[in-house]
């Protein structure tokens, strides 16, 4: 079981940059549910959702944006969840169905809490009444709660569990790096916890939003690094198919064990692909990873309040350099697509 929640702050012009970013998160995390707020999307179709998800075995519900803001989206794997009902209010959308493996009913709610105090009171009452109507069923509620003093009162009144956050202390950072907030959370009830007793929540590194994506999961097994990591963009480079075939057909030692020969073939193929990609992109990916690592290191230190002014400037500069190189890469890929 794995749920991924993110305040994506809009998909951006042409829906190019953040679409690729979200696809990458889905490939690496393999969630059963993706729950997004502030999508800033009008109505989308299933074909677009399938391209975003990376598979045809999915479905979705959507709350369109109002004006130039808002918008919520829930996508799920139809192999693991059978949806039967949809419900919504002003500040949340939800879906009810059956978790196929256990055949237990489950309610999933995506929240984007209001900023205005008047609407906050209405929001908490609506959410509490919705949950209380079938509290014996399993509930998971996630999103950007824009929490207030009423947040703890709501949790206690609704008998919910606020799953502790791992990986980071905060989930949102202001653009100037001066304000840290913990706005994004997962809440569950006891019935949900009885289905998955080893649940945890972890915040992933920030990327193209001022919010971290957060992941709720029940399985802490680690199978180690992948034997080979390939970016989709590499495979679109002219002549890459020839490079792969040539590397794969190269002899790696007929006397070796079959598993060793396979490992060596994969290694040679990977090196050939990376060499070809460097001719196209230079070391852009390496620079992006370097500045991303520097920025995230400073950000974690800033969360602890240990960052001086010089380090804060270095942090923001590293993030600017990372974003600038990422934009260069996106523009290169756009230009290649037009050609």
C-alpha positions in Angstrom: 0.0 0.0 0.0 1.3 3.4 -0.9 -0.3 6.8 -1.2 1.5 9.9 -2.5 0.2 13.4 -1.7 1.5 16.7 -3.2 0.5 20.3 -3.5 1.8 20.7 -7.1 1.1 24.5 -7.4 -0.1 24.1 -10.9 1.3 22.0 -13.8 2.9 25.1 -15.4 2.8 26.5 -18.9 1.9 23.8 -21.4 1.9 21.3 -18.6 5.4 20.2 -19.6 7.8 20.6 -16.8 5.8 19.4 -13.9 4.1 16.6 -15.8 7.6 15.1 -16.4 8.5 15.6 -12.8 5.3 13.9 -11.5 5.8 11.0 -14.0 9.3 10.6 -12.5 7.9 10.4 -9.0 5.3 7.9 -10.1 8.0 5.7 -11.7 10.2 5.8 -8.7 7.6 5.5 -5.9 5.0 3.3 -7.7 2.1 4.6 -5.6 -1.3 3.0 -5.6 -2.9 6.4 -5.2 -1.7 9.9 -6.3 -3.5 12.8 -4.6 -2.9 16.3 -5.9 -4.1 19.7 -4.8 -3.7 23.1 -6.5 -3.6 21.5 -9.9 -5.0 24.6 -11.6 -6.5 22.4 -14.2 -9.8 22.5 -16.0 -11.4 19.2 -16.9 -9.0 16.5 -18.1 -9.7 13.2 -19.8 -8.7 9.6 -19.0 -6.2 9.6 -21.9 -4.2 12.4 -20.3 -4.4 10.8 -16.9 -3.1 7.5 -18.3 -0.1 9.3 -19.8 0.6 10.9 -16.5 0.2 7.7 -14.6 2.2 5.7 -17.1 -0.3 2.8 -17.4 -3.8 2.2 -18.7 -4.9 0.5 -15.4 -6.0 3.7 -13.6 -8.9 5.9 -13.0 -9.5 9.4 -11.5 -11.8 11.9 -10.0 -11.3 15.7 -10.3 -12.4 18.9 -8.7 -11.7 21.6 -11.3 -10.0 24.9 -10.4 -12.1 28.0 -9.7 -10.8 31.1 -11.3 -7.1 30.9 -11.5 -6.5 28.7 -8.4 -7.4 25.5 -6.7 -8.2 22.2 -8.3 -7.8 18.7 -6.9 -7.2 15.3 -8.4 -7.2 11.7 -7.2 -5.7 9.0 -9.4 -5.7 5.3 -8.4 -4.5 1.9 -9.6 -7.6 0.0 -10.7 -5.8 -3.3 -10.0 -5.8 -2.6 -6.3 -8.8 -0.4 -5.7 -12.4 -0.8 -7.0 -14.2 2.5 -6.7 -17.9 2.5 -5.9 -18.8 6.1 -4.9 -17.6 9.7 -5.1 -18.3 12.6 -2.7 -17.1 16.2 -2.3 -17.6 19.5 -0.5 -16.1 22.9 -1.0 -12.6 22.1 0.1 -12.2 18.3 -0.4 -13.0 15.4 -2.7 -13.3 11.8 -1.7 -13.8 8.3 -3.1 -15.2 5.1 -1.6 -14.5 1.6 -2.7 -13.0 -1.8 -2.0 -9.3 -2.6 -1.5 -9.2 -5.6 -3.7 -6.7 -7.7 -1.9 -8.4 -7.5 1.5 -11.9 -6.9 0.2 -12.3 -4.2 2.8 -14.1 -0.9 2.2 -11.9 2.2 2.2 -12.6 5.9 2.0 -9.9 8.2 0.6 -10.2 12.0 1.0 -8.1 14.7 -0.6 -8.1 18.0 1.3 -7.1 21.6 0.5 -8.0 23.7 3.5 -9.1 27.3 3.2 -7.1 30.3 4.4 -10.1 32.4 5.7 -11.0 31.7 9.3 -14.7 31.8 8.5 -14.4 29.1 5.9 -12.1 27.1 8.1 -14.8 26.5 10.6 -17.2 25.4 7.8 -14.5 23.1 6.4 -13.7 21.3 9.6 -17.5 20.7 10.3 -18.1 19.4 6.8 -15.1 17.0 7.0 -16.0 15.8 10.5 -19.6 15.1 9.5 -18.5 13.2 6.4 -16.2 11.0 8.3 -18.6 10.4 11.2 -21.3 9.2 8.8 -19.4 5.9 8.3 -16.6 5.9 10.9 -16.6 2.1 11.3 -15.1 2.0 7.8 -11.4 2.7 7.1 -10.6 6.4 6.4 -7.4 8.1 5.1 -7.4 11.9 4.7 -4.5 13.8 3.3 -3.5 17.1 1.8 -2.7 20.7 2.6 -4.7 21.4 5.7 -3.6 25.1 6.1 -3.9 24.1 9.8 -5.1 26.4 12.5 -6.0 26.2 16.2 -9.1 24.1 15.1 -6.9 21.4 13.6 -6.1 19.6 16.9 -9.7 20.0 18.0 -10.8 18.4 14.7 -8.4 15.4 15.1 -9.6 14.8 18.7 -13.3 15.2 17.9 -13.0 12.9 14.9 -10.9 10.2 16.6 -8.2 10.4 14.0 -4.4 9.6 14.1 -1.9 12.1 12.8 0.9 9.9 11.4 4.3 11.4 12.4 6.3 12.8 9.5 9.7 11.2 8.7 12.5 12.5 6.4 11.9 16.2 7.2 10.5 18.5 9.9 8.5 20.7 7.5 6.7 20.2 4.2 6.6 23.7 2.8 9.3 26.4 2.4 8.7 30.0 1.3 10.5 31.3 -1.8 12.9 33.4 0.3 13.8 30.4 2.6 12.7 32.2 5.7 9.4 30.5 6.6 9.0 26.8 7.2 5.5 25.2 7.6 4.1 21.7 8.2 0.9 22.0 6.2 0.8 18.6 4.5 -0.3 15.5 6.5 -1.9 12.1 6.5 -4.6 11.4 9.0 -6.2 7.9 9.4 -8.7 6.3 11.8 -8.4 3.1 13.8 -10.1 1.0 11.2 -7.5 2.0 8.6 -4.7 1.3 11.1 -6.1 -2.2 11.7 -5.7 -2.9 8.0 -2.1 -1.6 7.8 -0.4 -1.7 11.1 3.1 -0.8 9.9 2.3 2.5 8.3 4.7 5.5 8.1 4.8 8.8 6.4 8.0 10.3 4.8 8.5 13.6 3.1 10.5 13.5 -0.2 12.9 16.2 -1.3 11.3 19.2 -2.8 11.7 19.8 -6.5 9.3 21.9 -8.7 7.0 23.1 -5.9 7.4 24.9 -2.6 5.8 21.8 -1.0 7.4 18.4 -0.5 5.5 15.4 -1.7 4.7 13.1 1.2 4.2 9.3 1.0 2.2 7.0 3.2 3.2 3.4 3.0 3.0 0.2 5.0 6.0 -1.8 3.7 9.5 -0.9 4.8 11.3 -3.6 2.9 14.4 -2.4 0.9 15.5 -4.5 -2.0 18.6 -2.3 -2.7 19.4 -0.1 -5.7 18.2 -0.9 -9.2 20.7 -2.8 -11.3 20.3 -0.3 -14.1 18.8 3.2 -14.3 17.7 4.6 -17.6 16.0 8.0 -18.3 13.3 7.9 -20.9 14.8 11.0 -22.6 18.0 9.0 -23.4 16.1 6.5 -25.4 14.8 9.2 -27.8 18.2 10.3 -28.9 18.9 9.7 -32.6 21.0 6.6 -33.1 20.4 5.3 -29.5 18.8 2.1 -30.8 22.0 1.3 -32.7 24.2 2.0 -29.7 22.1 -0.3 -27.5 22.2 -3.2 -30.1 25.9 -2.8 -30.6 26.7 -2.8 -26.9 24.4 -5.8 -26.3 25.9 -7.9 -29.0 29.5 -7.3 -27.8 31.1 -10.4 -26.3 31.6 -10.3 -22.5 33.3 -13.7 -21.9 31.9 -17.0 -23.1 33.4 -18.9 -20.2 31.6 -16.9 -17.5 28.5 -18.0 -15.6 25.3 -17.0 -17.3 24.3 -14.6 -14.5 27.7 -12.9 -14.6 27.5 -12.5 -18.4 24.0 -11.0 -18.1 25.2 -8.5 -15.5 28.2 -7.6 -17.6 26.0 -7.1 -20.7 23.7 -4.8 -18.7 26.7 -2.8 -17.4 28.2 -2.4 -20.9 24.8 -1.4 -22.3 24.3 1.2 -19.5 27.7 2.7 -20.1 27.1 3.0 -23.8 23.8 4.7 -23.3 25.3 7.2 -20.8 28.2 8.0 -23.2 25.8 8.6 -26.0 23.6 10.9 -23.8 26.6 13.0 -22.8 27.2 13.9 -26.4 23.6 15.2 -26.5 23.1 16.8 -23.1 26.7 17.2 -21.8 26.8 16.7 -18.0 23.6 18.6 -17.5 22.0 15.8 -15.5 25.1 15.6 -13.2 25.0 19.3 -12.6 21.3 19.2 -11.8 21.9 16.4 -9.3 24.8 18.3 -7.8 22.9 21.5 -7.2 19.8 19.6 -6.1 21.9 17.8 -3.5 23.5 21.0 -2.2 20.1 22.8 -2.0 18.4 19.9 -0.1 21.4 19.7 2.3 21.0 23.3 3.2 17.3 23.0 3.4 17.4 20.2 5.9 19.9 22.3 8.0 17.6 25.3 7.7 14.7 23.3 9.1 16.7 22.8 12.3 17.4 26.6 12.5 21.1 26.1 12.1 21.6 28.2 8.9 23.4 31.5 9.0 22.8 34.3 6.5 25.8 33.3 4.2 24.5 29.7 4.1 21.0 30.9 3.3 22.3 32.8 0.3 24.3 29.7 -0.8 21.1 27.6 -0.4 18.9 29.8 -2.5 21.7 30.2 -5.1 22.1 26.5 -5.4 18.4 26.1 -5.9 18.4 28.8 -8.6 21.2 27.1 -10.4 19.4 23.7 -10.2 16.1 25.3 -11.5 18.0 27.1 -14.3 19.7 23.9 -15.6 16.5 22.0 -15.3 14.8 24.6 -17.5 17.6 24.4 -20.0 17.1 20.6 -20.2 13.3 21.0 -20.6 13.8 23.6 -23.4 16.3 21.3 -25.2 13.7 18.4 -25.1 11.0 20.8 -26.4 13.2 21.9 -29.2 14.0 18.3 -30.1 10.3 17.5 -30.1 9.6 20.3 -32.5 12.3 19.1 -34.9 
